[in-house]
Amino acid sequence: MRSTAGCWRSAWNPVKGSARCAPPCTPSPTRSRPTASPPTPRSGGRRRRSSPSTAPSAKRPWPTRSSVPSTGAWCGDCCPACAAWRTKPSRSCSRPGRAATTPARRWSDRRSHRTVCGTGGPVSRHYLDHASTSPPRPEVVAAMAAWLEHGTAADPGRLHHEGREARAALEGSRDAVATFLGTRPRQVVLTASGTEAVNAATWGAWRARPGGAVVLADVEHSSVRESAVRLAPLEHVAVDGSGRIEPDAVAGALDRLERSGSSVALVHCQLANHEVGTLQPVEAVAELCGRRDVLLHVDACAGAGHVPLSFDDLGADLLSVSAHKFGGPAGAGALVVRRGLRLQPFVVGGEQERARRAGLEDILAAVGFAAATDALGDGRLKEELDRARQQLARLEQAAVAVPGVSVLGDPGRRLPHLLCLALDGVEAEPVLLALDQAGIAAHSGSSCSSESLAPSPVLEAMGADAERSLRLSVGWSTTEEDVDAFVHAFGPAMEGLRDLRS
């Protein structure tokens, strides 16, 4: 018998014996298990199998009342929220009228359905992963929509009216980005991402000083590490337990290269770490590189839009940023080049961006990038930082109140919107799944929670356990309800998982 909140499958998919709901999928108060039709003998003495549309497989266990929640608007296998959590293809199902392609969820997991769907559909979601990417701001959406509707699709390199209109929009956007980054418009090269900007910096510096080594720390982003290892020998810089790069360690790496007779093409130093939030002593490293006549690239993708930033005050030679990290569009980035530095282009084939990046300029992305920077003007960046600090303080207070949970990174110099937790005795993956069932999106350095099969090299360089780390990050759209959801869900999730392990 079935709960009144659900409906029976009314058809069986003959393909691989999987089940799906046949339209219309309407709740049915009570309905017994369908019985198989008697086999019909064929000519030649063989028996014909019963139709798959009328008889389920004998090996398929039928759900019992105990495996179905007694409350909640749950419609068999048609619930989209449940469909996202299924694990067995043989139990796959879909909404009415669609093919059964979603991997199915275990029957034993359905008693936790209410934590996913509540009593009237999916629970509200709470996004605490802004360090990965932040949703576009309303100002960004409005500006890009206005350009799509009223702007021109002309090449900004042409002399006709439409080309001049496109050029005006492009250069106006460049001015806004340059003002936000504390530099001049002519020094800003617009790119398709922060990753492209990092690759362009590494490639251009190495081409300017071919044969030289690249100095970097193991806590750098993967785009920094992988772009460098393909071009030049690497000289690694050790970090402390908080992920901080010490200027003396950079000086030691330069001394080792000098004693070995090797030249230096570039030094990489991130503005802030993307996993634990530690702010790096960029000014001190820039002063050191200036005395040694070594080029310095600063990866500011994780910190731009979350801390005040001025390229001219940093003293760096190159700086890369990404718009989607602080509410801009994905597919928009920038590389800032010090005045007077001749940089070989990474992308060739045209004279765009003053011959520093070939290809037709993406004006739509530039307009969105500029709108994101404008949204942080007139003191609004400080307002967002103050709100982020307050929200992060609440998250940290709730997290460390759980036994065995501590904070990773530098406690005094850290990004105001990012919190990385070390979980003692519990792996991060089940914690992420438990939080996700409660409607909370978070991140971990665990190899199971990312596309890579390797754990986070950042946490390994710090001596932390990457499989037991949890990262939370807030942004412009984070509300107090989002913070409340984590405060109420984290403790019970940790307690429940530890009970399972005991």
N, C-alpha and C positions, 0 to 999 in steps of 0.2 A: 504494500500500500504506500501511497505517496503523500507527502505533506501538501496542505492546501496552497502553500506558497510556490509550488513548482508545477511543472508539466512533464508528461512522459514524452520520450522520443516517439514520434509517430511514424518514423521510417528508418530503415537501415540501409546505409550506403553499401552497395555491393562491392565497391572498390576497397580491397584489403580488409573488408569486414568492419570498417569503422562506422561510427554512428553519427547521425546528424538529425537535426530537427527539420521536419518538413513543414512548409508554410500551410496554414497559419499556425504560429506557435503560441497558443493561448493556454492559460492556466486551467488545469482540470482538477476538481476537488478530490476525487478518488478514481483510481483506475488500476485494475490488476495487471499483472504481468501477462503480455500477450502469449498465446500458445501457438506452437508450430502447427502448420497445416500438415495433414497426413501425406506421406510421399505418394506420388503418382507414378505407377510403373510405366516404363518405356517399352517400346518394341524391342525384342531381343532379350527380354528378361531383366534388363537393368532398371534400377529405380532412379527417378528424377529427384534431384535435391529440391527441398522446399525453397520457395522464393525468398530472397534475402530481405525483401520489403515487408514480409509478414512474420519472419522468425529470426530471433537473435541467435547468435552463436551460443552453443551449449557451454563453451568454455568461458563465456563472459559473465562475471558475477553481476547480478542485478543489485542496484543500490538499495539499501535498507533505510528505514526511517531514522536509525541512529546515525547514519552517515549524511543526513540532510539537515541543515539548520531548521529549527522549528519556527524561526521568525526571519523576516527579511524577504524582499521581493526578488526571489531567486527563481529563475525560469529554466531549470534543467541545465543543459549545456549552452544555452543561448546568451548567458550573461557575458558581455564583452569584458568586464573586469576579471571574471573568473577565467575566461578563455586565455587571457594574457599570462595566466599562471599555470596552465596545464603542462604536464610533463610527458604524457604517453601519447604518441600519435594514434594508437589504436583506440583511444577514447576521444578523438578529435571531434569537434563540433563547431558550428558557426551560427551566425544569426540567420533568420529565415531567408531562404532563397539564395544563399551563398554556399560555395563549395567548402567542404570540411578540410581546411588546411592548417588550422591552428593546433599545435601540439597540446594534448589534453592534460588535465591535471589529475593527480592521483585521487581516488575516491576518499582515501583516508585524510586528505588535506581539506575536504570540503567542510569540516566542522569549524574551520577557521574562516569560513566565508564572510561572516559578519565583520571581521576586521578589515576586509577588503571592500565589501559592498554596503555595509551598514544595513539599514532597514528600508531604504528607498532608492537604491542604486549605488554607484561608486561613491566612496568617501571623498571629501575635498582633499586636494593635493597641496603639499607644502614643500616648496623648492628651496633646498639648502645646499645647492651645488653651484653657486655663482662663480666660483673660481674656475670651473670647467668652461662655462659659458653663461652669459647673463641674457635674459630675454630682451628684445629690442624695446627701447623706451618709446612712450607714445609720441614724443617729439620726432623720433627717428622714423617711425612708421608714417607719420603725417608728412614729413618732408619728402620721403621717398615716394609716397603715393602722389604727392603734388607734382613731383618731377615726372613721374610716369604719365600723368594725365596732361600736364601742360608743357613739359620740357620738350627738347628736341633730341632726336637720335643721331644728329650729325657728328661728323668727325671734328673734334676741336682743333685739328691742325689745318682745316680748310679756311679760305678767306671769305667765303660767302656769309650771308647774314646768319644762317643756321649754325655754321661753324663758329662764328664769333660768339653767338649766344651760348654754345656749349663750352667754349673756352672761358667765358666769364663765369659760368657755374663752376667749372673745374678749379679755376684759380681762386674764386671766392671760398670754396671749400678748403683749398690748401691753406689759405690765410687763417681760417678758423682753427685748423689742426695745428698750424705753426704757433699760433698764439697760445693754444692750450699746452703745447710742449715747451714753451719758453724759448723759441728760436725764430729764425727768419724763414719766410715761405720758400725762398730759393734753395734752402737746405733740406727740404722735405721731399722725399721720393715716395709717392703713393704706390703701394703694392697690393697684391691680392690677399695677403694674410701676414700675420706676424712670423709664421714659419718661413715664408718667402723672404721677408726682410732679414731674418737671421741668416739664411743661406746666402743672400746677396752680400751681407756684410762679411761673412767668412770667405766667400769666393773672391770678392773684390780686394780684400786685404791680402789674401794669399797671392793673388795675381800681381799686386803691387810689390810684394816682397817674396818672390817665389823661392821655394826651398827652405823657408823658415818654419820653425815649429809653432804650434798653437798651445798656449797655456790656458788651462781651465780646471775647474773643480768638478768633482763627481756629482755635485748637487745641481749642476746645470740641467736645463731642459733637454729633452731628447733631440730636438732640432739643432741645438748647439753642438751636442756631442757627435751626432751622426754626420752633420755637415762638415765638421772638422776632421773626423777620422778618415774620411774619404779623400782628403787632400794632403794632409801633412802629419808628421809625427806629433804625438801629444805629450805634453808635460803636465802631469796631474798635480793639483794642489789639494792638500788635505784640509778637512774641516773639523770643527769641534763637535761636541755632542748636540749642539743646538742647530747645526747646519750653517754656522757662520764661517765666512772666508776671512782669514786674518791677513792683513797687508804684509806682515813678516813672512807668511807662508808663500805669498806671491813673489816677494823679493828672493826668497830661497830658491824658488823654481827658476827665476831668471838667472840667478847666480850659477845654478847647475848647468844651464844651457850655455852660459858664457864660458865656463870652465871646459866644457866639452867642445867648444868651438862652433856651436850651432847658433844660427841667427834666430830671431823671433819674428814671426809674421803678425801675430795678433794675440792679445790677452782677452779672454771672455770673463765678464763678471756680471752676474744678474743683479738687478735692482733689489729684488726680493724673491725669496724662494716660493715656488708655486705649490709646494705640498705642505710645508710647515709654516710658511709665512715670514720667516726670518729676514729682516732687512739687512742688506749687506753694506759694508763701509765703502761705498763706491767712490766718494770724494777722496779718501785716503789712497785707494788703489789708483785712481786717476792721477793723483799727484806723483805717485811712484812711477807710473808708466811715462808721465811727461818728462821726468828727470832721466829716464833710461831711453827716451826716444823710441817708445814702443806704442803701437796702435792699441787702443782699448775700445772694445765693443761692449755696450751695456744692454742686456736683454731686459727690457722694462715691460714686457707683455703682462706679467702677473701683477705689477704694481701700478701701472698707468691708470688713472681714473679712480684710484683708491688712496693715493697719497699725493701731496703736492709735488710737482715735477717741473724742473727747468733744465733743459739740455745745456744751455750756455753756462749755468752755474755748476753743473756736474764736472765739467772738464774732460768729458769723454770725446772720442773721435767719431763713434758711431753709436746709434741707439735705435732699437726696434720696438714697435708697439703694435698692439692688435685691438681693433675696435670692439669686437664682440665680448671682450672681457669686462666691459663696463657699460653695456647697454647699447652698443652700436651694432651695425649689421655684420653678420658673418661674411667673410670674403673681402674685408677691408683692413689694411694694415699700412704701416709707414716705416720707412727707414730714414733717419736723420743723419746727415753727413756733415762733418765739421767743414767750415768754410776753408777753402784752399786745398782740401784733400781730393786728389784725383782718384776716383774709384772705378775700377773696371766693371762693366755691366755684367750681371749674372744672366739676364735674358737679353739676347741680341736679336737684331733684325729690323731695327727701326730707331728713329731719333727722338722718341717720346721721352718725357721726363728728363729733358736736357741731356739726352743720350745716355742716361743712367739706367733706364729700364725700357725695353722695347715692347710694343704692343699697344693697341688702341686703349685709351684710358677708360676705366669704368666710372663714368660720371655718377651713375646712380649710387654706387658704393661710396664714392667720395662725398656725395650730398648727405647720405646717412651718417657717415663718419663725422662730418662737420656738425650735424644736428646733435650727435651724442656729446661732442665737446662743448657746444653751446649750452646744452642742458646742465652742465656743471659749472657754468660761469656765474658771476655776480654773487659769490659766496655760497652757492649751492653745494659745491664740493665739500666745504667744511660742515655744512648741515648734514650731508649724507654720512660723512665720517663720524660725526658725533653720534648719530643714530646707530650706525654700525657698531661702534664701540659698546654702546648700551646693550644692544641685542646680543653681541658676542659675550659680554659679561654674564648675561643670564644663561646662555648656552653652556658656558664654562662652569658656572656655579652648579648647574644641574648635573653636568657630566662628572665632575670630580667628587660630587656627593655619593656617587656609586663606588663601592669598594673596588680597588684594583684598577681604577681609571686615572690616568695622569695626562698632562699636556706636553706635547712635543714642540720644540722650537725655542727661540729666545723669548723669555717672558717679558723682557723690557723693550726690545726692538722687534716688533712684529707687525705685519699688516693688520689693519684694524677690522678687517672683515673676514678673516680666515682663522680657523681653529683646527688643530690636528691633535687627535687623542690616541693614546696608547692603551690598548685593552689587554689587561692581564688575565690569562686563562681562557679567553674566548677569541676565536678567530673572527675576522672582520666580515667575511661573507655572510654567515647566518645573521649577524647583526644588521647588515644592510638589507637583507631580505625581510627581516622582522620590521624594520623601520619602513620599508617600502609598502608592506602590507598595511601599516598604520597610516599610509599616505605621505610619507616623508622621503624625499630624495636626498641622498648623501653620497659620499665617494670614499674610496679606500685605495691605498697603495698596493693592495693584494693583487696577485696575478690573476686570481679568479674573477675579480671585478673589473678587469680591463681587457682590451683587445690583445695586449701582449701576454705571453706565457711566462714572462719573467717578473719577479717582484720588483718593487720600486728601487732603482739604484740610489735614489736620494736618501731614502730611509736606511738602506744598507750602509751607505757611506757614513751616516750618523751613528751607526751601531744600533739602530732600532729594528724591531721586528716588523717587516712590511706586511706580514700576513695578519697582524693584530693592530692595525691602525685604522682610524676613522677620521675623515676630513669633513668639516662643516664650514660653509661659507655663505654669508649673507650678501645682499645687494640692494639695488635701488627699489626693487619691488617687494622686498621682504617685509612682512607685517608682524605685529605682535602675536597674531593667531598662529603664524608659522613657528615662532619661537615656543609658544605654549604647547603646540603639538609635540615638539621634541621633548620638552620638559616632562610631559606626562607619559610619553611612550618609551623613553630610553631606559629608565630604571627597570620597569617591568620586563622589557625585552632582555636586558642583561641577566636579570634574575631568573627568568624562564630558561634561558640558554644554559646557564650554569647548573640549574636543576637537572637538565637533560644530561649533562656531562657527568654528574655525580652518581 
